[in-house]
Amino acid sequence: MGCLNVGVVGTGLIGGSIALAGIRAGYRVFVYESGGSAVHTILGQAIRATDLANLAESSDLVFIATPISVITDIAKTLASGIRPGSLVSDVASVKGPVFRALSEIFGQRCFYIPSHPMAGSEKSGLEAARVNLFEGAVTLLCPDACPDQSALERLSQFWKRAGSSPLVLDVPTHDRLVAAVSHLPHLLAAILMLHATRSAPEGLSLSGGGFRDSTRIAAGSPDLWKEILLANRSDLLTNLYRYRGAVDEAIQILEANDAKRLQALLDAAKTNREKLSG
């Protein structure tokens, strides 16, 4: 597996970390980024492709790690130069809209399997990339349009060598689950940060670790997260409606001064939090 050529389009936090992890694992890594002088400094062992056609022709496994809004255009350009038998994987945080477009683009040309490493940071850009970003994380794979088991194994092996644990899901299940455990938490962190700023700005200087932990991800790129949240709007709204019900329940408990129900709520939250690994 180490002799495979890996191409990475987009060298932000995720793309840069994929390139670093690939280099460490022994892959020959090609990268394409339309701008940014930091590529040579941070990804010194990667080969910088002259254009997307050059990257497509040179790679056995290609990761598209760009913002959602440009993935389809990138895929159309890549498709003209991609080799039969090659494998393409986007790493978008939302799969539905991207999957439909890329399945059509790559369907008759090569293998296409989306993946989504459940790892990241509130920081963005290549400067935030880390070789160990994916260690201990789960990476979701969605082979809905690819029945070829060898292609799935090729992709799984890459993520294993990057330190993560691959998990296969279908595209609708992926978007439903990440809405609950990734997209909703980000939106809530943003709302909590705004609420505290507007309601008690003088209290921000007093905030401790709990508040900082709860709002850390609100520091993520607004442009990036705007695209993600809108792309998964339907599943996110479903979770928001359910969350609103949970907030209403908490209000009722406090209005009734119901210590027993409050204890039960906190106990249930504690028990389920302790089940999380890491």
SERO-4910 file (N, C-alpha, C, O; in steps of 0.05 Angstrom, whole numbers):
BEGIN
 pado doro    nc1    nc2    nc3   cac1   cac2   cac3    cc1    cc2    cc3    oc1    oc2    oc3
  Met    A     16    -24      0      0      0      0     17     25      0      9     46    -11
  Gly    A     41     24     12     57     48     15     67     58    -12     76     81    -13
  Cys    A     67     42    -34     77     50    -60     56     67    -75     62     77    -96
  Leu    A     32     68    -65     11     83    -79     18    113    -79     30    124    -61
  Asn    A     10    126   -101     12    155   -102    -14    167    -93    -36    160   -102
  Val    A    -12    186    -74    -36    199    -62    -36    228    -70    -16    242    -67
  Gly    A    -58    237    -81    -61    265    -88    -80    279    -70   -101    268    -62
  Val    A    -74    303    -62    -90    319    -44    -96    346    -57    -78    361    -63
  Val    A   -122    352    -61   -130    378    -72   -141    395    -49   -161    388    -37
  Gly    A   -127    416    -43   -134    433    -21   -117    427      3   -118    405     13
  Thr    A   -102    446     12    -83    441     34    -89    459     58    -72    474     68
  Gly    A   -115    457     67   -122    470     92   -116    452    115    -98    435    113
  Leu    A   -130    454    137   -126    438    161   -128    408    154   -110    392    160
  Ile    A   -150    400    141   -154    371    135   -136    362    113   -123    341    115
  Gly    A   -136    376     91   -119    368     68    -90    367     75    -76    349     68
  Gly    A    -81    387     90    -53    388     98    -46    365    117    -25    353    115
  Ser    A    -65    358    135    -60    336    153    -61    309    139    -45    291    146
  Ile    A    -78    307    118    -78    282    102    -51    279     88    -39    257     88
  Ala    A    -41    301     77    -15    300     63      8    292     83     24    275     76
  Leu    A      8    304    106     29    298    126     27    269    135     47    255    138
  Ala    A      2    259    140     -2    232    149      6    212    127     18    191    132
  Gly    A      0    219    102      8    203     80     38    200     76     48    179     71
  Ile    A     51    223     79     81    223     77     93    205     99    110    189     94
  Arg    A     83    208    123     93    192    146     88    162    141    105    146    149
  Ala    A     66    156    128     59    127    124     74    115    100     72     91     95
  Gly    A     89    132     86    105    121     64     93    125     36    105    114     17
  Tyr    A     71    139     34     60    144      8     76    166     -7     88    183      6
  Arg    A     74    165    -33     85    188    -49     62    207    -52     41    200    -64
  Val    A     64    231    -42     42    250    -40     45    273    -59     66    287    -59
  Phe    A     25    278    -74     23    301    -92      2    320    -80    -19    311    -70
  Val    A      7    346    -81    -12    365    -71    -17    387    -92      0    394   -108
  Tyr    A    -42    397    -92    -48    419   -109    -63    440    -93    -83    435    -80
  Glu    A    -52    464    -94    -64    487    -80    -60    511    -98    -38    517   -107
  Ser    A    -82    525   -104    -80    547   -124    -63    570   -114    -53    586   -130
  Gly    A    -60    572    -88    -43    593    -77    -32    585    -50    -39    563    -40
  Gly    A    -14    600    -39     -4    594    -12     25    585    -13     31    563    -22
  Ser    A     43    602     -3     71    596     -3     79    576     19    101    566     19
  Ala    A     61    572     38     68    555     61     70    525     54     80    509     69
  Val    A     61    518     30     61    490     22     89    479     22     94    457     33
  His    A    108    493     11    136    483     10    148    481     38    164    463     43
  Thr    A    141    499     55    152    499     82    141    477     99    156    463    112
  Ile    A    115    473     99    102    454    116    100    426    104    103    406    118
  Leu    A     97    425     78     94    399     64    118    395     46    115    388     23
  Gly    A    142    398     57    166    398     41    171    372     26    183    373      4
  Gln    A    161    349     37    166    324     23    144    317      3    146    297    -11
  Ala    A    124    334      1    103    330    -19    111    341    -45    127    360    -46
  Ile    A    101    330    -67    107    340    -93     84    359   -101     61    351   -101
  Arg    A     90    383   -108     69    402   -115     62    399   -145     78    404   -162
  Ala    A     37    391   -149     27    387   -177     24    414   -190     17    434   -177
  Thr    A     29    415   -216     27    440   -231     -1    449   -235     -7    473   -236
  Asp    A    -19    429   -237    -48    435   -241    -63    410   -234    -52    389   -227
  Leu    A    -90    412   -235   -107    389   -228   -103    365   -246   -104    342   -238
  Ala    A    -98    371   -272    -94    349   -291    -69    333   -284    -69    309   -285
  Asn    A    -48    348   -277    -23    335   -269    -26    318   -244    -16    296   -242
  Leu    A    -42    328   -225    -47    313   -200    -63    288   -206    -57    267   -196
  Ala    A    -84    291   -223   -101    268   -230    -85    246   -244    -88    222   -237
  Glu    A    -68    253   -262    -52    234   -277    -31    220   -260    -23    198   -266
  Ser    A    -23    233   -238     -1    223   -221    -11    206   -198      5    193   -184
  Ser    A    -37    206   -192    -47    195   -167    -64    170   -171    -80    168   -189
  Asp    A    -60    151   -152    -77    128   -150   -101    132   -132   -123    121   -135
  Leu    A    -97    150   -112   -118    156    -93   -118    187    -89    -98    198    -82
  Val    A   -141    199    -95   -143    228    -94   -163    236    -72   -185    226    -71
  Phe    A   -154    255    -55   -172    267    -35   -178    295    -43   -160    311    -48
  Ile    A   -204    302    -44   -213    329    -49   -219    341    -22   -239    334     -9
  Ala    A   -203    360    -14   -206    372     13   -209    402     11   -195    418     24
  Thr    A   -229    410     -5   -235    438     -9   -262    445      3   -276    427     11
  Pro    A   -269    471      5   -295    478     14   -317    465     -3   -313    460    -27
  Ile    A   -340    460      9   -362    446     -5   -370    460    -31   -376    447    -51
  Ser    A   -369    487    -31   -379    502    -53   -363    498    -79   -373    504   -100
  Val    A   -338    489    -77   -322    485   -101   -316    456   -108   -302    451   -127
  Ile    A   -325    437    -92   -319    409    -96   -328    399   -123   -313    386   -137
  Thr    A   -352    406   -131   -362    396   -157   -345    407   -180   -339    391   -199
  Asp    A   -338    432   -180   -321    443   -202   -294    430   -202   -283    424   -223
  Ile    A   -283    425   -178   -257    411   -177   -259    383   -189   -242    374   -204
  Ala    A   -281    369   -181   -285    342   -191   -288    341   -222   -277    323   -234
  Lys    A   -301    360   -233   -305    361   -263   -278    364   -276   -272    351   -297
  Thr    A   -260    380   -265   -234    384   -277   -217    359   -273   -202    351   -291
  Leu    A   -218    347   -249   -202    323   -244   -211    300   -262   -194    285   -271
  Ala    A   -237    298   -267   -247    275   -282   -235    271   -309   -232    249   -319
  Ser    A   -228    293   -322   -217    292   -349   -189    278   -349   -181    268   -370
  Gly    A   -175    279   -327   -148    267   -326   -145    243   -309   -124    231   -308
  Ile    A   -166    236   -295   -164    213   -275   -160    187   -290   -172    183   -311
  Arg    A   -144    169   -279   -139    144   -292   -160    123   -284   -169    123   -261
  Pro    A   -168    105   -303   -186     83   -295   -173     67   -273   -149     61   -274
  Gly    A   -189     59   -253   -179     44   -231   -170     61   -208   -165     51   -186
  Ser    A   -167     87   -213   -160    105   -190   -184    109   -172   -207    102   -179
  Leu    A   -179    119   -149   -200    123   -128   -201    152   -120   -180    163   -113
  Val    A   -224    163   -119   -228    191   -110   -245    191    -85   -265    177    -83
  Ser    A   -237    208    -66   -253    211    -41   -254    240    -33   -233    253    -31
  Asp    A   -278    250    -30   -280    277    -18   -281    274     12   -288    253     22
  Val    A   -273    295     27   -274    294     56   -294    315     67   -290    326     89
  Ala    A   -314    321     51   -334    341     60   -349    332     85   -353    308     89
  Ser    A   -357    351    101   -371    345    126   -400    338    121   -413    327    139
  Val    A   -410    344     98   -438    336     90   -436    321     63   -421    330     45
  Lys    A   -449    299     61   -445    282     38   -467    284     17   -462    281     -7
  Gly    A   -492    288     25   -515    286      6   -511    301    -20   -510    289    -41
  Pro    A   -509    328    -19   -507    343    -44   -482    337    -60   -483    334    -85
  Val    A   -460    334    -46   -434    327    -59   -435    300    -72   -426    296    -94
  Phe    A   -446    280    -57   -447    253    -67   -462    250    -93   -454    236   -111
  Arg    A   -485    263    -95   -501    261   -119   -486    272   -143   -486    259   -165
  Ala    A   -473    294   -140   -458    306   -162   -433    290   -170   -429    285   -194
  Leu    A   -418    281   -150   -393    267   -156   -397    239   -166   -381    228   -180
  Ser    A   -419    227   -157   -426    200   -167   -430    200   -198   -421    182   -212
  Glu    A   -443    221   -207   -447    224   -236   -421    231   -250   -416    221   -272
  Ile    A   -404    248   -238   -380    256   -251   -360    233   -254   -347    229   -275
  Phe    A   -357    218   -232   -336    197   -232   -347    169   -238   -331    150   -241
  Gly    A   -373    166   -239   -385    139   -241   -374    121   -262   -370     97   -257
  Gln    A   -369    131   -285   -359    115   -308   -329    118   -312   -318    107   -332
  Arg    A   -315    133   -295   -287    139   -299   -269    125   -279   -247    116   -286
  Cys    A   -277    123   -254   -260    113   -233   -277    105   -209   -302    107   -210
  Phe    A   -265     96   -188   -279     91   -163   -283    116   -147   -266    134   -146
  Tyr    A   -306    119   -134   -312    142   -117   -324    134    -91   -345    122    -90
  Ile    A   -310    139    -69   -320    133    -42   -315    157    -24   -291    163    -18
  Pro    A   -335    171    -15   -332    193      3   -320    184     30   -325    161     39
  Ser    A   -305    201     43   -296    195     70   -298    221     87   -298    243     76
  His    A   -299    217    113   -302    240    131   -288    234    157   -299    221    175
  Pro    A   -263    244    161   -250    240    186   -263    257    208   -265    281    205
  Met    A   -271    244    230   -284    259    251   -262    270    270   -260    263    293
  Ala    A   -247    289    258   -225    302    273   -223    330    261   -229    334    238
  Gly    A   -214    348    277   -211    375    268   -201    394    289   -190    385    309
  Ser    A   -205    419    285   -196    439    304   -211    465    299   -223    468    277
  Glu    A   -212    482    318   -224    508    314   -206    526    297   -215    547    287
  Lys    A   -181    517    294   -162    531    277   -165    521    248   -174    499    243
  Ser    A   -157    538    229   -159    530    201   -134    538    186   -116    552    197
  Gly    A   -132    528    162   -108    534    146    -86    513    149    -86    497    168
  Leu    A    -68    514    130    -46    494    129    -29    496    154    -18    476    164
  Glu    A    -26    520    165     -9    523    189    -20    508    213     -5    502    231
  Ala    A    -46    501    212    -58    485    234    -56    455    230    -64    440    247
  Ala    A    -47    447    206    -46    418    199    -27    403    218     -6    414    226
  Arg    A    -34    378    224    -17    362    242    -16    333    231    -35    323    220
  Val    A      8    322    233     11    295    223     -5    275    239    -13    254    228
  Asn    A    -11    281    264    -26    262    281    -55    270    285    -68    261    304
  Leu    A    -66    287    268    -93    298    272   -113    275    273   -133    277    288
  Phe    A   -109    254    258   -130    233    256   -125    209    275   -141    191    276
  Glu    A   -104    210    291    -99    188    309   -120    186    330   -127    205    344
  Gly    A   -131    162    333   -152    157    353   -180    165    344   -199    161    359
  Ala    A   -182    177    320   -208    186    310   -222    165    293   -209    146    284
  Val    A   -248    168    289   -263    151    270   -264    165    244   -269    190    243
  Thr    A   -261    151    222   -265    162    195   -288    147    182   -288    123    179
  Leu    A   -308    162    174   -332    151    162   -329    147    132   -321    166    118
  Leu    A   -335    124    122   -333    118     94   -360    111     83   -376     97     96
  Cys    A   -367    122     59   -393    118     48   -391    106     19   -392    121      0
  Pro    A   -389     80     17   -385     67     -9   -411     61    -24   -413     41    -38
  Asp    A   -431     79    -21   -457     74    -33   -456     69    -63   -471     53    -73
  Ala    A   -437     83    -76   -436     81   -106   -413     64   -115   -406     64   -139
  Cys    A   -400     49    -97   -377     34   -104   -378      6    -92   -372      2    -69
  Pro    A   -386    -14   -108   -388    -41    -98   -361    -56    -97   -360    -79    -87
  Asp    A   -340    -43   -107   -314    -56   -109   -301    -57    -81   -293    -36    -70
  Gln    A   -298    -81    -70   -287    -84    -43   -257    -77    -42   -247    -67    -21
  Ser    A   -243    -81    -63   -214    -75    -63   -210    -45    -61   -191    -35    -49
  Ala    A   -227    -29    -74   -225      0    -72   -231     10    -44   -217     27    -33
  Leu    A   -252     -2    -32   -258      5     -4   -235     -3     15   -229     13     33
  Glu    A   -223    -25     10   -200    -34     27   -176    -15     23   -162     -9     42
  Arg    A   -172     -6     -2   -150     13     -7   -154     39      9   -135     49     21
  Leu    A   -178     49      9   -184     73     24   -182     68     54   -172     85     69
  Ser    A   -193     46     63   -192     39     91   -163     37    101   -157     46    123
  Gln    A   -146     25     85   -118     22     93   -104     49     96    -88     53    114
  Phe    A   -111     68     78    -99     94     81   -106    106    108    -89    116    123
  Trp    A   -132    105    115   -141    118    140   -130    103    164   -124    115    185
  Lys    A   -127     77    162   -115     62    185    -86     71    189    -77     74    211
  Arg    A    -72     74    167    -44     82    169    -41    111    177    -20    119    187
  Ala    A    -62    126    174    -63    154    184    -70    154    214    -68    176    227
  Gly    A    -77    131    226    -82    129    254   -111    128    262   -117    127    286
  Ser    A   -130    128    243   -158    129    250   -171    101    246   -158     83    235
  Ser    A   -196     99    254   -211     74    252   -234     78    232   -252     93    238
  Pro    A   -232     65    208   -254     69    188   -280     56    197   -280     35    209
  Leu    A   -302     69    191   -329     59    197   -346     64    172   -348     87    163
  Val    A   -359     43    162   -375     45    138   -404     53    144   -417     40    161
  Leu    A   -414     74    131   -441     83    134   -452     90    106   -436     96     88
  Asp    A   -478     89    103   -490    100     78   -492    130     81   -491    141    103
  Val    A   -495    144     58   -495    173     58   -517    186     75   -511    204     90
  Pro    A   -543    177     72   -563    189     89   -558    186    119   -563    204    135
  Thr    A   -548    162    127   -542    158    155   -519    176    164   -520    187    186
  His    A   -499    179    147   -477    197    154   -487    225    160   -481    236    181
  Asp    A   -503    236    142   -512    264    146   -530    266    170   -530    287    184
  Arg    A   -546    246    175   -564    247    199   -548    246    225   -554    261    243
  Leu    A   -528    230    226   -512    227    251   -494    251    256   -492    261    278
  Val    A   -481    261    235   -463    283    239   -478    309    245   -467    327    258
  Ala    A   -503    310    236   -520    333    244   -522    335    274   -522    357    286
  Ala    A   -525    311    287   -529    311    316   -504    314    332   -504    328    353
  Val    A   -481    303    323   -457    302    339   -435    322    330   -415    325    343
  Ser    A   -440    335    308   -420    354    298   -432    381    291   -423    402    300
  His    A   -452    381    274   -463    406    264   -480    421    285   -477    445    288
  Leu    A   -497    407    299   -513    419    320   -495    430    342   -498    453    350
  Pro    A   -475    415    352   -457    426    373   -443    452    364   -439    470    380
  His    A   -435    453    338   -422    478    329   -441    502    330   -434    523    339
  Leu    A   -465    497    320   -485    519    321   -492    527    349   -495    551    355
  Leu    A   -495    508    367   -501    514    395   -478    529    408   -483    547    425
  Ala    A   -453    522    402   -430    536    413   -431    566    404   -425    584    420
  Ala    A   -438    570    379   -440    597    369   -462    613    383   -459    636    390
  Ile    A   -485    600    386   -508    613    400   -501    619    429   -507    640    439
  Leu    A   -488    600    442   -480    604    470   -461    628    473   -463    644    491
  Met    A   -441    629    454   -422    651    455   -436    678    451   -430    697    465
  Leu    A   -454    679    432   -469    704    427   -487    711    451   -489    734    458
  His    A   -500    691    462   -518    695    485   -502    708    508   -511    727    520
  Ala    A   -479    696    515   -464    707    537   -453    735    531   -453    752    549
  Thr    A   -445    739    506   -435    766    499   -457    787    501   -451    810    509
  Arg    A   -481    780    494   -503    800    494   -516    803    521   -524    825    529
  Ser    A   -517    781    536   -531    781    562   -514    789    585   -523    802    604
  Ala    A   -489    781    585   -471    786    608   -443    791    598   -425    776    605
  Pro    A   -438    812    582   -412    816    571   -390    820    593   -367    813    589
  Glu    A   -398    831    615   -379    835    637   -370    809    650   -350    808    663
  Gly    A   -386    788    645   -379    762    657   -359    746    640   -348    726    650
  Leu    A   -353    754    615   -335    739    598   -307    738    610   -293    719    607
  Ser    A   -299    760    624   -272    760    635   -270    742    659   -248    735    668
  Leu    A   -293    733    669   -293    715    692   -295    685    684   -294    668    701
  Ser    A   -299    680    659   -306    653    650   -282    634    654   -259    642    652
  Gly    A   -289    610    662   -269    589    667   -268    569    645   -278    573    623
  Gly    A   -257    546    652   -253    525    632   -279    514    621   -280    507    597
  Gly    A   -300    512    637   -325    501    627   -337    518    604   -344    507    583
  Phe    A   -337    544    607   -347    561    586   -329    560    561   -338    560    539
  Arg    A   -303    560    566   -284    560    544   -286    533    529   -285    533    504
  Asp    A   -289    511    543   -292    485    530   -318    484    513   -318    474    491
  Ser    A   -339    495    525   -365    494    512   -367    511    486   -383    506    469
  Thr    A   -350    532    485   -352    551    462   -327    550    444   -325    565    425
  Arg    A   -308    531    450   -283    531    435   -288    529    405   -276    544    389
  Ile    A   -306    511    396   -310    507    367   -323    530    354   -324    532    329
  Ala    A   -335    549    369   -346    573    357   -325    590    344   -332    609    329
  Ala    A   -300    585    350   -278    600    338   -271    590    310   -253    601    297
  Gly    A   -284    569    301   -279    558    274   -286    578    253   -300    598    257
  Ser    A   -277    573    229   -281    591    206   -311    595    200   -324    575    193
  Pro    A   -321    619    202   -349    624    196   -357    617    167   -378    606    162
  Asp    A   -339    623    149   -345    618    120   -348    588    116   -366    579    102
  Leu    A   -330    572    128   -331    543    125   -356    532    137   -370    516    125
  Trp    A   -362    540    162   -384    529    176   -411    538    165   -431    524    168
  Lys    A   -412    562    153   -437    571    140   -444    551    118   -467    543    116
  Glu    A   -424    543    102   -429    523     81   -438    496     91   -457    484     81
  Ile    A   -425    487    112   -431    461    124   -460    461    135   -475    442    128
  Leu    A   -467    480    151   -493    481    164   -516    483    143   -537    471    147
  Leu    A   -512    500    123   -532    502    102   -535    477     85   -556    470     77
  Ala    A   -512    464     80   -513    440     64   -527    417     77   -539    400     64
  Asn    A   -527    417    104   -541    396    119   -565    408    134   -572    399    156
  Arg    A   -578    427    122   -599    443    135   -622    426    144   -632    430    167
  Ser    A   -631    407    128   -654    391    136   -649    374    161   -665    375    180
  Asp    A   -627    359    161   -621    343    185   -614    360    209   -621    353    231
  Leu    A   -602    383    204   -596    401    226   -621    413    238   -623    415    263
  Leu    A   -640    420    222   -666    430    232   -680    410    249   -692    416    269
  Thr    A   -680    385    239   -693    363    255   -681    362    283   -696    359    303
  Asn    A   -655    364    285   -641    363    311   -647    388    327   -649    387    352
  Leu    A   -649    411    314   -655    436    329   -683    435    341   -687    443    364
  Tyr    A   -702    424    326   -729    421    337   -729    403    361   -743    409    381
  Arg    A   -715    381    360   -713    363    383   -699    376    406   -707    373    429
  Tyr    A   -678    391    400   -663    405    421   -681    426    435   -680    430    459
  Arg    A   -697    439    419   -716    459    430   -735    446    450   -742    458    470
  Gly    A   -743    421    444   -760    407    462   -745    401    488   -757    402    510
  Ala    A   -719    394    487   -704    389    511   -700    414    527   -701    413    552
  Val    A   -697    437    514   -694    462    529   -721    469    542   -721    478    565
  Asp    A   -743    465    529   -769    470    541   -774    452    565   -785    461    585
  Glu    A   -764    427    564   -767    409    587   -751    420    610   -760    419    633
  Ala    A   -726    429    605   -710    441    626   -723    465    639   -722    469    663
  Ile    A   -735    482    622   -749    505    633   -772    497    651   -776    509    672
  Gln    A   -787    477    643   -809    467    659   -800    456    686   -812    461    707
  Ile    A   -777    442    686   -766    431    711   -759    453    730   -765    452    754
  Leu    A   -745    474    719   -737    496    736   -760    513    746   -761    521    769
  Glu    A   -780    517    728   -804    532    736   -819    518    758   -830    531    776
  Ala    A   -819    492    757   -833    476    778   -816    471    802   -825    459    822
  Asn    A   -790    480    801   -772    475    824   -771    445    831   -772    437    854
  Asp    A   -770    429    809   -772    399    812   -744    387    814   -731    381    794
  Ala    A   -735    384    839   -708    374    844   -705    345    834   -683    338    824
  Lys    A   -726    329    836   -724    301    828   -719    298    798   -702    283    789
  Arg    A   -735    313    782   -732    312    753   -705    324    744   -693    315    725
  Leu    A   -696    345    758   -671    357    751   -648    337    757   -629    335    741
  Gln    A   -650    324    780   -630    304    787   -629    282    765   -607    273    757
  Ala    A   -652    273    757   -654    252    736   -641    261    710   -627    246    697
  Leu    A   -646    286    702   -635    296    678   -604    297    679   -591    288    661
  Leu    A   -594    307    702   -565    310    705   -552    282    707   -530    278    696
  Asp    A   -565    264    721   -554    236    723   -552    223    695   -532    211    689
  Ala    A   -574    226    680   -574    214    653   -552    226    635   -538    212    621
  Ala    A   -548    253    637   -528    266    621   -500    256    630   -483    250    613
  Lys    A   -495    254    656   -469    245    666   -463    216    657   -441    210    648
  Thr    A   -483    199    660   -480    171    652   -473    168    623   -455    153    616
  Asn    A   -487    183    606   -482    181    577   -455    194    569   -442    185    551
  Arg    A   -448    215    583   -422    228    577   -399    210    584   -379    209    569
  Glu    A   -402    194    605   -381    176    613   -377    153    594   -356    139    595
  Lys    A   -397    148    577   -395    127    557   -378    135    534   -369    117    518
  Leu    A   -373    161    530   -357    170    508   -328    161    512   -317    162    534
  Ser    A   -315    153    491   -287    145    493   -270    170    490   -278    190    478
  Gly    A   -247    170    502   -228    192    500   -234    214    520   -220    234    520
***
